[in-house]
Every structure is written in C-alpha cells, then in structure tokens.
Amino acid sequence: MKQNLIALLVVLVVLAGGIFFIIRYEGISVSTPDVPKEETETSQNVTNKDPKNYSLDDVSPPETVVCTIGDDLYSFTMDDFIGEMYRVMPQDFEQTMSQLSAPDQKIQRKQLEEDVMNFLIETGYVTLYFQDSGLEITEEEITSEIESTKANIRQQSGKDDFDVDQYLIQLGVTEEMLREDMHNQIMFRKVFSPMMDNVTVTDQEVQQYYKENTSNFALPDQVNIDVILTYDEKEVQEIIKKYHSGEDFNALAEEYAKDPQIQKNRGVVGWVAQKDLPEEMSRHIFNDEEYGDSDIVFFNIDTVHYIVRKKDFREAHTQPFDEIKEQVRNLVLDQKKEQVYKDFIDEQKKRYGEPVMNPSLVFPSDVVTSDVPPNTLPGMEGMVDQFMEEQKKQQQEP
C-alpha cells in the first residue's frame, strides 16, 4: 500500500508526541522510494508535455499560483511549493540523484514533487477546517513550541552546548519560517489529537492481523554486530590486537571510529540480515568458511576499513505472536490512524471541493531530458539557490 510519506509523518509523528520540525530540518535520511524504472504517469498535477520542450527558464515563476481550494479560500504558489520541497528534501538527495541515470532521476524527482504537492493540498484542507472550527493558536503557544523544538534538537545532537540557532541559520531557516512551521505543527495536533485519541485496537484485531500477515513477520538469518570504521590500515591490526588482549570493543569503537554516528553509538549496530547490507559487506560478515569461528571480521571496501564483531547469530524464523504482540498492536493502530486521516481529508474535499490545479504549470522535473547524463541534470538546483538567497536576504533585513 503506497503511503503519502510526508502526510503520514505529520499525523503519526506529531500525534505520537514527536517533533515534525526535527524531521523536516534535521536532515534525517529518508529512503528513496521504490519506483518502477519504467516511467509512468505519477500525478495529475504534473504536465504531460514532452519534457524535451522545456528548459530551466520554462519552469513556472515563483509567483505562479499552483493550486486553489474552495473558491480561492486557500491557495499556494510555486514559491511555496519549491520552498516546501527544499525543506523536506533529504540532505543527501542531490548526491543520490547524481548516482542515477537521467530517466531514473526524473522519476525520483517527480515522486518528491508529488509527495510535496499532496502535503500542501492536505495542509490546505486542514487549515480550512481549523479556521471554520473556530480553533485558535496564540503567540504564547507558538513561542513555547519553538522552545520545546529547540530543546529536542539540542537533545538529538547529544551536546548540551549545541548552538541550535546557528544550526538553523546554516539550514536557511528564518524566524518567520520557524514560526510558521510551529503554527502548523500545533494546528495539526489540535485538529487530529481528539480524533486519534479515540482510536483503539482490540486483542482480537491484533491476533487477526498477525494471522493474516504471518509471512510479514518471518525473519531471515541474522547476525548481531558491532562495527569500527577507519581509514588507516595500520589501525586495523592495532585495534584487533587490543581487542584480543581484553580491551572492550565498544570502548575501542568510541576511540577509533571515524564515523561520528558509529562513534556516538560506540560501534553498536544490532541485528542485520544479508539484505540489509551492501553485497560486499554481507559477503564477509555472513561467510563462516572464510573466518571460521572467529567473532572478528575485517575487510576493506575501497579506502574504508571495517572491523566487525559478530556477537550472536540467529537462524531464519517466524517471530512468535507473544514476542511481538505490542509491535503488531502498534502496526494496526497506525493503520487505523492513517485511515482516520484519509477519511478526514475525503470529508473536507466533499465540503470544500476538489483542489483546482493550474493546468499550465511546468515543474522542475519537467525539464529533465532522457539524454542528460548523471551529475549534469537540470532540476531544482537553480530554484533552490534562488530560494536560499531570498531567505538569506530576509535574515539580513533589520
């Protein structure tokens, strides 16, 4: 079942007490969605004209109205659209794009555009409902939400003296953008919390879901691992020698690991299956013939040296219901909440009418041509640069 990633994050993360703002701005990696390599129609809101007819200059100007809802009660422009796309885009998005062929890049960009479009449209319906329901948000609530969000970002960083304000400036987040996001975060919570609080799951529903989806809980062979990553070949034997002499592997990971996240986690990775790892890495970790009974595996991929400790192994099996009952309950609960959200949006569409799209729009992905090689793909770069420049100017204004 295809899910609207962004809308689902809004509902499930915000209502679960999480901070949607952190997901939007902290640059947490989001997996590239699985999209068929054959190019298909991705959305009715993307023009079907031949993309070869377009250049970057043809992308609709920032002031162009993209969509209206309810006889112009709510609308957003291309500037709003590009700005939102930039803010939800994973930090490694362009790097990921550079590794794909031009046609695949276009498909992925269209998918991102579609997700952002759906989010902005659904936000419009939530906004109209919020206004017509007489609900309000005070400046004090927004200020409190900002303080709470900054505290959460600081906690996520793991540093008590982490400069959140400087961090947000580096991300191009203005005070106006921050307050707008906090307003929307509170708005979503006030609209959906009463609905979601009434969503319950019975033991019978949990058992039925497990029974009907037992295959989803089958696990392949797995290894529980810790890892140390270094670029210095001399350090490999040094680390292994210290470990065999009795030093703690996790302490060594904290001392030697060159990857900040690995260092922070003291090398702990946890249970992994072959499908979770790059082929070259899984070939070493799951190869008992090469390493025998040794709990230490070491190898290099290009210039990176890996030292892996295999702590435990478990064979493929289906997880017993009693062990994952609460996990299954949460899955069912999330599905029911998602359905509540979808039903709400459908109700608002009946109330305010379907969104009216500008039929002459040209989106960044529309300028992508099949003969453009990786790393030279025209796309959002120019518009993102323009957006960032505008934000910097706003920050500099008194």
C-alpha positions, 0 to 999 in steps of 0.5 A, spaced: 500 500 500 503 506 497 503 511 503 503 519 502 510 519 506 510 526 508 502 526 510 503 520 514 509 523 518 505 529 520 499 525 523 503 519 526 509 523 528 506 529 531 500 525 534 505 520 537 508 526 541 514 527 536 517 533 533 515 534 525 520 540 525 526 535 527 524 531 521 523 536 516 530 540 518 534 535 521 536 532 515 534 525 517 535 520 511 529 518 508 529 512 503 528 513 496 522 510 494 521 504 490 519 506 483 518 502 477 524 504 472 519 504 467 516 511 467 509 512 468 504 517 469 505 519 477 500 525 478 495 529 475 498 535 477 504 534 473 504 536 465 504 531 460 508 535 455 514 532 452 519 534 457 524 535 451 520 542 450 522 545 456 528 548 459 530 551 466 527 558 464 520 554 462 519 552 469 513 556 472 515 563 476 515 563 483 509 567 483 505 562 479 499 560 483 499 552 483 493 550 486 486 553 489 481 550 494 474 552 495 473 558 491 480 561 492 479 560 500 486 557 500 491 557 495 499 556 494 504 558 489 510 555 486 514 559 491 511 555 496 511 549 493 519 549 491 520 552 498 516 546 501 520 541 497 527 544 499 525 543 506 523 536 506 528 534 501 533 529 504 540 532 505 543 527 501 538 527 495 542 531 490 548 526 491 543 520 490 540 523 484 547 524 481 548 516 482 542 515 477 541 515 470 537 521 467 530 517 466 531 514 473 532 521 476 526 524 473 522 519 476 525 520 483 524 527 482 517 527 480 515 522 486 518 528 491 514 533 487 508 529 488 509 527 495 510 535 496 504 537 492 499 532 496 502 535 503 500 542 501 493 540 498 492 536 505 495 542 509 490 546 505 484 542 507 486 542 514 487 549 515 480 550 512 477 546 517 481 549 523 479 556 521 471 554 520 472 550 527 473 556 530 480 553 533 485 558 535 493 558 536 496 564 540 503 567 540 504 564 547 503 557 544 507 558 538 513 561 542 513 555 547 513 550 541 519 553 538 522 552 545 520 545 546 523 544 538 529 547 540 530 543 546 529 536 542 534 538 537 539 540 542 537 533 545 538 529 538 545 532 537 547 529 544 551 536 546 548 540 551 552 546 548 549 545 541 548 552 538 541 550 535 540 557 532 546 557 528 544 550 526 538 553 523 541 559 520 546 554 516 539 550 514 536 557 511 531 557 516 528 564 518 524 566 524 518 567 520 519 560 517 520 557 524 514 560 526 510 558 521 512 551 521 510 551 529 503 554 527 502 548 523 505 543 527 500 545 533 494 546 528 495 539 526 495 536 533 489 540 535 485 538 529 487 530 529 489 529 537 481 528 539 480 524 533 486 519 534 485 519 541 479 515 540 482 510 536 483 503 539 485 496 537 482 490 540 486 483 542 482 480 537 484 485 531 491 484 533 491 476 533 487 477 526 492 481 523 498 477 525 494 471 522 493 474 516 500 477 515 504 471 518 509 471 512 510 479 514 513 477 520 518 471 518 525 473 519 531 471 515 538 469 518 541 474 522 547 476 525 548 481 531 554 486 530 558 491 532 562 495 527 569 500 527 570 504 521 577 507 519 581 509 514 588 507 516 590 500 515 595 500 520 589 501 525 586 495 523 591 490 526 592 495 532 585 495 534 584 487 533 590 486 537 587 490 543 581 487 542 584 480 543 588 482 549 581 484 553 580 491 551 572 492 550 570 493 543 565 498 544 570 502 548 575 501 542 569 503 537 568 510 541 576 511 540 577 509 533 571 510 529 571 515 524 564 515 523 561 520 528 554 516 528 558 509 529 562 513 534 556 516 538 553 509 538 560 506 540 560 501 534 553 498 536 549 496 530 544 490 532 541 485 528 542 485 520 540 480 515 544 479 508 539 484 505 540 489 509 547 490 507 551 492 501 553 485 497 560 486 499 559 487 506 554 481 507 559 477 503 564 477 509 560 478 515 555 472 513 561 467 510 563 462 516 568 458 511 572 464 510 573 466 518 571 460 521 569 461 528 572 467 529 567 473 532 572 478 528 571 480 521 575 485 517 575 487 510 576 493 506 571 496 501 575 501 497 579 506 502 574 504 508 576 499 513 571 495 517 572 491 523 566 487 525 564 483 531 559 478 530 556 477 537 550 472 536 547 469 530 540 467 529 537 462 524 531 464 519 524 464 523 517 466 524 517 471 530 512 468 535 505 472 536 507 473 544 514 476 542 511 481 538 504 482 540 505 490 542 509 491 535 503 488 531 498 492 536 502 498 534 502 496 526 494 496 526 493 502 530 497 506 525 493 503 520 487 505 523 490 512 524 492 513 517 485 511 515 482 516 520 486 521 516 484 519 509 477 519 511 478 526 514 481 529 508 475 525 503 470 529 508 473 536 507 474 535 499 466 533 499 465 540 503 470 544 500 471 541 493 476 538 489 483 542 489 483 546 482 490 545 479 493 550 474 493 546 468 499 550 465 504 549 470 511 546 468 515 543 474 522 542 475 522 535 473 519 537 467 525 539 464 529 533 465 531 530 458 532 522 457 539 524 454 542 528 460 547 524 463 548 523 471 551 529 475 549 534 469 541 534 470 537 540 470 532 540 476 531 544 482 538 546 483 537 553 480 530 554 484 533 552 490 539 557 490 534 562 488 530 560 494 536 560 499 538 567 497 531 570 498 531 567 505 538 569 506 536 576 504 530 576 509 535 574 515 539 580 513 533 585 513 533 589 520 
